[in-house]
Amino acid sequence: MGKKQRLENSTGEDVVETQDNIGTGGEELSEDIERGEEASTKVTHNVVFVTSEAAPYSKTGGLGDVCGSLPVALAARGHRVMVVSPRYLDGGPSDKKFANAVEVDQQSKIYCFGGVQEVKFFHEYRTGVDWVFVDHPSYQRPGTPYGDIFGAFGDNQFRFNLLCHAACEAPLVLPLGGFTYGEKCVFLANDWHAALVPVLLAAKYRPYGVYKDARSIVVIHNLAHQGVEPAATYKYLGLPPEWYKALEWVFPTWARTHALDTGEAVNVLKGAIVTADRILTVSQGYSWEITTPEGGYGLHELLSSRKAILNGITNGIDVNEWNPSSDEHIASPYSVHDLSGKVQCKIALQKELGLPIRPECPLIGFIGRLDYQKGVDIILSAIPELMQEDVQFIMLGTGEKQYEDWMRNLESVYKENFRGWVGFNVPVSHRITAGCDILAMPSRFEPCGLNQLYAMRYGTIPVVHSTGGLRDTVKNFNPYSKEPRGEGTGWTFTPLSRENLITALKLAIGTYIEYKSSWEGLMKRGMDRESSWDKAAIQYEQIFEWAFTDPPYVG
Ligand SMILES: Nc1ncnc2c1ncn2[C@@H]1O[C@H](COP(=O)(O)OP(=O)(O)O[C@H]2O[C@H](CO)[C@@H](O)[C@H](O)[C@H]2O)[C@@H](O)[C@H]1O
């Protein structure tokens, strides 16, 4: 591709042309895609991600992965992309991740929580993206972005409120690469931590003529967390009093705690669902589930009423970071053309974890947050029966203390075939993904799920509860298809129960042992599956187009 040049077209839209094609006329994006041309987007946008985590700077789960890799994919397609997240410093080695971000000579004063807060901005331009870090003392403390050994931080509403205010200022005030992003941008507000952004645009900026040409999209990665606080918190959020209704939230009678509890609260994510120009979830399946009473966490009626602007786009993955042929964390590289390295990865993993080195023994893995969403309780209750089989099982995760204790306990009971690694360790997660034969994901709900995508790319067969993004991405194995080695990329089961999980895992184990050729077919189909961000990035562009076609939300 030739050198890029930034121009403005007659309607004021930002346009990127390449030296190779300046003056050749504007072919439609769709035609470019059909011709398979690389990154030849013509109409581009200023895109501002607002997120509580972005890998590699901060990551506690899938949100960090997505906000670390989708911006890069959009930037590669010609958009100007900024990611705004906190500059978390805990005094440990992870502070080094922010070492290349330099302070921008531009402070902002933010009026909220009864006072004025000064925030600084740090900036690193990397992989085509402006990574902007909001600096404030409340982001400098030991623990994860959200809490420490004593639980969630008590001032999270304040910390993320600050992030949203700062993120709204960033495009207006930061001269990144010499130029501000300006008012015509599209904000992607990810999960409840960033959900005040659409509300601020509607309530604080647009009434004064600012951000009239901007659009906001709330991206829901997990509806279970909504940022709900007592109603009295509202006056601290830095919003005009007349906008209370947008965030108003009343708990149903059964959820109230005492006779005098009126159930009145504020719900930040609800505010975003009311005020955003578009709503996105991370798979199509999940975008439907959240409109049902079972999946809507109390917001299904509101979401149903906003169906016209609600879409789902299945996450992609960072195919460079998760590539078995070049992964620096694993013992031996392998690919769909030469699978021989995978067994070396398995042996190395068994060695690392002190399991008997038995390459022929089916090795099952689980990676994830240890909480109710992930169905950890179902796995742990299935372990005693599974341990009757000749299998090995590895779990990596942190989360609820009861599950961590349970994992440690099982390890002491099943010394020969169970390992529970309590901790958050990205290199180990790569080695488990590469070394296992099977990945178990009995999630109760799963907006998209990334581990099953990583597993398939590494020839590790997912066994999943058929829900949300898991149902959308894993195709159930069919040994009787016309194809000689069957069809499908894993096993899906429903409804979620201990028995169904065990049955599906036993089917997988049986196939692994008895039908080597079918197993290889499963591995290869998974490894060949397209999972890069390319397709999703094009779908995001479509959503941007729709957002700009409609007038902005003005209340
Ligand atoms: N102990 C540990 N050590 C190392 N790495 C660990 C780990 N525990 C988890 N991880 C990593 O964290 C990520 C988890 O991603 P998921 O998408 O599976 O779930 P999560 O619920 O966090 O994300 C939410 O957002 C994402 C992104 O949209 C949705 O896919 C998902 O359904 C939704 O619940 C993976 O990269 C995984 O390897």
The ligand as an ORCA input file, in Angstrom:
! r2SCAN-3c Opt
* xyz 0 1
  N      -6.348    -17.002     35.160
  C      -6.097    -16.544     33.942
  N      -4.844    -16.427     33.503
  C      -4.586    -15.941     32.258
  N      -5.535    -15.550     31.394
  C      -6.799    -15.646     31.801
  C      -7.156    -16.145     33.075
  N      -8.502    -16.102     33.198
  C      -8.959    -15.602     32.038
  N      -7.936    -15.336     31.213
  C      -8.013    -14.761     29.872
  O      -9.016    -13.759     29.871
  C      -9.744    -13.838     28.654
  C     -11.153    -14.263     28.970
  O     -11.937    -13.963     27.906
  P     -13.453    -14.449     27.726
  O     -13.945    -13.789     26.513
  O     -13.456    -15.931     27.665
  O     -14.212    -14.026     29.035
  P     -14.629    -12.724     29.894
  O     -15.786    -13.213     30.660
  O     -13.479    -12.199     30.650
  O     -15.046    -11.593     28.853
  C     -16.277    -10.885     28.547
  O     -15.943    -10.087     27.391
  C     -15.451    -10.872     26.316
  C     -15.006     -9.927     25.235
  O     -16.062     -9.365     24.552
  C     -16.482    -11.870     25.844
  O     -15.879    -12.711     24.886
  C     -16.981    -12.717     27.020
  O     -18.036    -13.566     26.601
  C     -17.432    -11.808     28.150
  O     -17.876    -12.563     29.272
  C      -9.018    -14.823     27.790
  O      -7.994    -14.194     27.071
  C      -8.405    -15.766     28.818
  O      -7.311    -16.475     28.344
*
